[in-house]
């Protein structure tokens, strides 16, 4: 069974970056300015939250990053242990939202680990507020996927781009994308157009879900003409799925 310590060991965090400070659940909820329902989720679902490390120019020799919409002054490494009945996806999103730095989030629940990252940017509507820049990219690790060792072997801080903190963080995101793509192709390839591959992978997942819906509809359809139309759409999507799989292998 994967544990948070497996991922932390793979990250190769410099000793000078370690904090290992427990964050009270109340402080997390207050920092995030959550609605009442989300505060209850934090209170009822989080067993323990640790601020494991703060990666800064002073302890990893990688410069900060600033542009018109974001400031990456440090990267927070956060470990959270969730109760079995907790809403994992929502709580992971809340942790990302509550912390004003880009977060490497390690969430432990049950028999596996979720590793999640999400870019941050300044809010256009609220001065001084930092928000998520797009969706988080997350992967689930439980020692069953063939590419897990490849992913863990690619995560060391020392092996990421070192030009600035944004590039370093993007390096980790690219590795997560490569792992997700490897679930389709069987090959872990951490180079190339990671953003383009992620969009293709999202399309692949969306088509898989659509095919499930269509096949279920076809099994219930009594009108022959309608069933034929559904089957034709299934064939079209299956062909697209095959093309995407071949593209992702390159």
Protein Blocks (a to p, Z undefined) as FASTA:
>chain_A
ZZfklmmmmnopafklpnopacdfklmmmmnopafklmmmmmmmpmbdcdfbacdfklno
pacdddfkbccfbccdddddddfkbcfklmmmmmmmmpmbdcdddddehjbccddddddd
ddfklghiacdedjadddddehlafklmmmmmmmpmklpcfkbmklmmmmmmmmmmmmmm
mmmnopacfedjfklmmmmmmmmmmmmmmmmmmmmmmmmpmbfklmmmmmmmmmmmmmmm
mmmmmmmmZZ
